[in-house]
Amino acid sequence: MDDCIFCKIIRGEIPSGRVLEDDDFIAIHDINPKAPVHLLVMPREHLASLNDIGCWTGERAQKLLEFTVAVARAAGIGESGYRVISNVGRDAGQEVDHLHLHVLGGERLGGLL
């Protein structure tokens, strides 16, 4: 989508702190971190949210999760622990309508979970 900020980041139109990327996904640093390590994992393909993942095959969804694990390891939090969150919709706090997973770690996380 032309006006999606994450699509612009993926296309390289907006600079970002890329952590890891492959042909299908990218991971960047969140500009408003909620933990010492706060990364965003997103598909290059535009999907509005997790609600739209039904158009993917199970293999593609598995690749997203495997990429997310690789991102946590690359960030040095694979062993100490991390949290993966997907906000779906405004009431859940989704601010950008492009599927993305938050990967948080680097300290003992409190909160709701």
N, C-alpha and C positions, 0 to 999 in steps of 0.2 A: 504494500500500500504506500502511496506516495507521501502521505502526511504522517505516517507512523514513525515516532522517534526511534524505536528499536529497529525498524526497517532501514532508516537512515544510518544508524550505527552499523548495522550489518553490511550495508553497501559501502561503508567507509566515508560517508558524507559528513559524519560527526565523529570527532576523535573520541576514542575510548581506551581505557586500560584493559586491553584484551589479555586474558589469562591463558586461554586454551581455545582452539578452534579446529574444526574439521569441515568436511564438505557439507554436513547437515546442521551443525550446531556451533554456537560460540558461547564463551563465558567471559564476562567483563566484571570489573569492580563496580559495586553500587556507589553512586555519588552521594548517597545519604546513608552511610552504614549504621546498622543497629547492633553490630558486634565487631570485634577486632578484625575478623574475616567476614566479609559480606559480599558475596558474588551473585551475579545473575546469569543463569543458564537459559538460553533461548534457541529455538529452532530458527534456521534461516528462512524457512517457509512461514508466511504470516498466518497465524491462527489467533483468534481473539483471546481465547482462554482454554483452560483444561476441558471445558465443556465441549470444545470442538475437536478433541483428539480422536473422536470416533471415526473420522475419515482416514486415520492412519491404520496401518496393519499392526498387529501385535509386535512384529519384529522392529518396526520403527519406534514404537513406544519403549521397547526394551532398550534400543540404542540410546534413547534420551536418558534413561536411568543409568546405563553404563557410562555414558559421557559425564553425567553428574557425579558419579563416583570418581571418575578420573580427574575431574576438576577439584574435588575435595582433596584427593591425594596430591595433586600438583600444588595446591595451596598449603600443604603441610598439615592438614587437619583430618586426614583419612583415618589415622589411628587413634587420635585423642578424642574424636567425636565431632559430629556436626548435625545440624538440623536442616531439613529440606522443606520448604513451604511453597505452596502455590495459592495465591490469593485469587479467588474467582468472583468477579463482580464488585461493584462499588461498596456494598455493605461489608465485604471482607477486606476492603482496603486496596483493591486492584486499581492502580492509577494509570497504567498503560495497557491499552487493549491489544496486547501481543503476548501470547503465551510465554511465560518465563517462570523459572523456579529460583527461589532465593536459597542460597547455600550459606548458612551462618555457622561460625565456630570461632575457635581461638581463645575461648574462655568457657567456664562452666555456665551454661545457659539456664536461666530461670524462666519465669513466665507461666503461661497457661499449661504447657505440656511437660 
